[in-house]
């Protein structure tokens, strides 16, 4: 197996997962101060970094999903800090199931897959943190949490100060665009977080997936605009789907707004439905679609 590629930015080392951390992998971030070492998340690549990871005095999860916990089994005695809104999802499978919010047969089918593919183990000892939490690493190095919900309720950017290095997690600037397909996701919050992200005092942006590291602000803003633009593209696509006539949420989910037709993961239809219903709620509030609660059908307003 080839050695893991890495890049260093002051006190921060980024270890790149497979294909720049493309899901199911991710990019591992380690921050070293004079007195402490902190790891941000533990993606699959963490399992190839046991020596580096075991130096960590603390793991901070920027948010909770299976792919960000894939190396925690290597660190059973290392403290894990999680934003308080995602804390229950880190502590137990029941909490993670509520986080996903899918029907019971779906989460029951997901569990063995997650345990096998991501070495999943719950962390009942996880400790909650709040927006603005600060961790001092010594030598002037500190980490500050900036709550940017939407992807999950507790999704945070982790800013390494004073170097201005921002780990922005699953605001991953990918061509796929934002993901908000779980019960803990929120489209309106995601929109607000995307507008707030450029306000972070950062000069380096690190994503969990895909892009890896961006060091040019103009390039970052272009990527962010394209990423956010996927929301409007999906809305337009959804309206096109309704031009063919009234549809139920289940019918719209089967037509696919986010995923290609060949995507057949057990959770795909559930994630589609959750994403679409949030767009429909926005369109309903704007008076652009109507809903018939008797039939469950959605249609364009004025049709």
C-alpha positions in Angstrom: 0.0 0.0 0.0 1.3 3.4 -0.9 2.2 5.8 1.9 -0.4 8.4 2.9 0.2 11.8 1.2 0.3 14.8 3.5 0.7 18.5 3.6 1.7 20.8 6.4 0.4 24.3 7.2 2.1 25.6 10.4 0.8 23.5 13.3 -1.6 21.6 11.0 -0.9 18.4 9.1 -3.4 17.1 6.6 -3.3 13.4 5.7 -5.2 12.9 2.5 -7.5 10.0 2.2 -8.1 8.0 -1.0 -9.0 10.3 -4.0 -8.5 13.4 -1.8 -10.8 12.0 0.8 -13.7 11.1 -1.5 -16.5 9.4 0.4 -16.3 6.8 1.9 -12.9 8.0 2.9 -12.0 11.5 4.2 -9.0 13.7 5.0 -7.4 13.5 8.5 -6.3 16.7 10.2 -3.9 16.7 13.1 -3.0 19.9 15.0 0.1 20.1 17.2 0.7 22.7 19.9 3.4 22.9 22.4 1.4 21.0 25.0 -1.2 19.0 23.2 -2.1 17.3 19.9 -5.7 17.2 18.6 -7.1 15.2 15.7 -10.1 16.5 13.8 -12.5 13.6 13.0 -11.1 10.1 12.2 -12.0 9.0 8.6 -11.0 5.7 7.1 -7.5 6.9 6.3 -6.9 7.1 10.1 -6.6 3.3 10.0 -3.4 3.8 8.0 -2.1 6.5 10.5 -2.1 4.6 13.7 1.3 6.0 14.9 0.4 9.6 14.2 -3.2 9.3 15.5 -2.1 7.7 18.8 -0.2 10.9 19.6 -3.5 12.7 19.9 -4.6 13.8 23.3 -8.1 14.6 22.1 -10.4 14.0 19.1 -12.8 16.8 18.1 -15.6 15.7 15.7 -16.7 18.5 13.5 -19.9 16.6 13.1 -21.2 13.0 13.5 -21.6 10.6 10.6 -20.3 7.1 10.1 -17.4 8.2 7.9 -16.0 10.6 10.5 -15.9 8.0 13.3 -14.0 5.3 11.3 -10.8 5.5 13.3 -12.2 6.0 16.8 -11.9 2.3 17.5 -8.1 2.9 17.5 -8.4 5.4 20.3 -10.7 3.8 22.9 -9.3 5.9 25.8 -8.8 9.2 24.0 -11.4 11.8 24.9 -13.8 12.7 22.1 -15.5 16.1 21.9 -18.7 16.6 19.8 -21.0 19.6 19.4 -23.9 19.2 21.8 -26.4 19.0 19.0 -24.7 15.9 17.6 -23.7 14.4 20.9 -26.4 11.7 21.2 -25.5 10.5 17.7 -21.9 9.9 18.9 -22.9 8.2 22.1 -25.1 5.3 20.9 -26.5 3.5 17.9 -30.0 4.6 19.0 -28.8 8.2 18.9 -27.2 7.8 15.5 -30.4 6.1 14.2 -32.4 9.1 15.3 -29.8 11.3 13.6 -30.4 9.6 10.3 -34.1 9.5 10.9 -34.9 6.7 8.4 -37.5 4.0 8.8 -36.5 1.2 11.1 -35.9 -1.4 8.4 -33.6 1.0 6.7 -31.4 1.7 9.8 -31.5 -1.9 10.7 -30.0 -2.7 7.3 -27.5 0.1 7.6 -26.0 -1.0 10.9 -24.1 -4.1 9.8 -22.8 -2.2 6.7 -21.6 0.7 8.9 -20.0 -1.6 11.4 -18.2 -3.6 8.7 -17.1 -0.7 6.4 -16.4 2.0 9.0 -15.4 0.0 12.1 -18.3 1.7 13.8 -18.3 1.8 17.6 -20.4 4.2 19.7 -18.7 6.5 22.1 -20.9 6.8 25.2 -18.1 8.8 26.9 -18.2 11.6 24.3 -18.3 15.1 25.7 -20.4 17.9 24.3 -19.1 21.3 23.3 -20.9 24.5 22.3 -20.5 27.1 19.6 -17.4 29.2 20.2 -15.7 26.5 22.3 -11.9 27.0 22.5 -9.1 24.4 23.1 -5.7 25.7 24.0 -2.9 23.5 22.7 0.1 25.5 24.0 2.6 27.7 22.3 -0.2 30.1 21.2 -2.0 27.5 19.2 -5.7 27.2 19.8 -8.8 25.7 18.1 -12.1 27.5 18.0 -15.5 25.9 17.0 -17.8 27.8 14.7 -21.2 26.3 14.5 -22.3 26.0 10.9 -25.4 23.7 11.0 -27.3 22.3 8.0 -25.4 19.2 7.0 -26.2 18.0 10.6 -27.6 20.0 13.5 -24.1 20.1 15.1 -21.9 20.6 12.1 -19.0 22.9 12.9 -16.0 24.5 11.3 -12.9 24.1 13.4 -10.6 27.1 13.1 -6.9 26.9 14.1 -5.8 30.2 15.4 -3.9 32.4 15.0 -2.9 30.8 11.7 -6.3 31.1 10.1 -6.6 27.5 9.0 -10.3 26.3 8.8 -11.4 22.7 8.7 -14.8 23.1 7.1 -15.9 19.5 7.2 -18.7 18.5 4.9 -19.1 21.8 3.4 -16.8 20.0 1.1 -17.0 22.2 -2.1 -17.7 19.1 -4.2 -19.5 19.0 -7.5 -22.2 16.9 -5.8 -23.2 19.9 -3.7 -24.6 20.1 -0.2 -26.0 17.0 1.5 -29.0 17.5 3.9 -30.7 14.1 3.6 -31.0 13.2 7.3 -33.4 14.0 10.1 -30.6 16.1 11.7 -30.1 18.0 8.4 -31.7 21.3 7.7 -31.8 23.1 4.3 -32.5 26.5 5.6 -29.7 26.3 8.2 -27.4 25.1 5.4 -28.2 28.1 3.3 -27.4 30.4 6.2 -24.1 28.6 7.0 -23.0 28.9 3.4 -23.5 32.6 3.6 -21.6 32.9 6.9 -18.7 30.7 5.9 -16.7 33.5 4.0 -16.7 35.5 7.2 -14.4 33.1 9.0 -10.9 34.7 9.4 -9.2 32.0 7.3 -6.5 31.8 4.7 -6.5 28.0 4.3 -9.6 25.9 4.0 -9.6 22.1 4.5 -12.5 19.9 3.5 -13.3 16.5 4.8 -13.8 15.2 1.2 -12.9 15.9 -2.4 -11.1 19.2 -2.6 -8.8 18.6 0.3 -7.0 22.0 0.7 -7.7 25.4 -0.8 -5.2 28.2 -0.2 -6.4 30.9 -2.5 -9.4 33.0 -1.3 -10.7 33.8 -4.8 -10.6 30.1 -5.7 -12.4 29.3 -2.4 -15.2 31.7 -3.1 -15.6 30.4 -6.6 -15.9 26.8 -5.3 -18.3 27.9 -2.5 -20.5 29.7 -5.0 -20.7 26.7 -7.3 -21.4 24.4 -4.3 -24.2 26.6 -3.0 -25.5 27.0 -6.5 -26.4 23.3 -6.5 -29.3 24.2 -4.2 -30.9 26.4 -6.8 -30.2 23.9 -9.5 -32.0 21.2 -7.5 -35.0 23.5 -6.9 -35.3 24.2 -10.6 -35.0 20.5 -11.4 -37.8 19.7 -8.8 -40.1 22.3 -10.4 -39.4 20.6 -13.8 -40.4 17.3 -12.3 -43.7 18.7 -11.2 -44.4 20.2 -14.7 -45.3 16.7 -15.8 -48.1 16.7 -13.3 -48.9 16.1 -9.6 -46.5 13.8 -7.8 -46.3 12.3 -4.3 -43.1 12.7 -2.3 -42.4 9.0 -2.8 -42.8 9.4 -6.6 -40.5 12.4 -6.6 -37.9 10.5 -4.6 -37.9 7.6 -7.1 -37.3 10.1 -9.9 -34.1 11.2 -8.0 -33.2 14.8 -7.4 -29.7 14.2 -5.9 -28.5 10.8 -6.9 -28.1 9.0 -10.3 -30.5 6.2 -11.1 -27.9 3.5 -10.5 -27.4 4.6 -6.8 -29.0 1.7 -4.9 -27.8 2.1 -1.3 -30.3 1.1 1.2 -30.6 4.7 2.4 -30.8 6.5 -1.0 -34.6 6.7 -1.3 -34.8 8.0 2.3 -32.2 10.6 1.8 -33.9 11.7 -1.5 -37.2 12.0 0.3 -35.8 14.0 3.2 -34.0 16.4 0.8 -37.0 16.9 -1.5 -39.4 17.5 1.3 -37.3 20.4 2.5 -37.2 22.0 -0.9 -41.0 21.5 -1.2 -41.5 23.2 2.2 -39.6 26.2 0.9 -41.5 26.3 -2.4 -44.8 25.9 -0.5 -44.0 28.8 1.7 -43.1 30.9 -1.4 -46.5 30.0 -3.0 -44.9 28.2 -5.9 -46.3 24.7 -5.2 -49.4 23.3 -3.5 -50.0 20.2 -1.5 -53.1 18.0 -1.3 -53.0 16.3 2.1 -55.7 13.8 1.0 -53.8 12.4 -2.0 -50.4 13.4 -0.7 -49.7 14.9 -4.1 -47.7 18.0 -4.8 -48.3 20.2 -7.8 -47.2 23.5 -9.3 -49.3 26.5 -8.2 -51.6 27.7 -10.9 -51.9 24.3 -12.5 
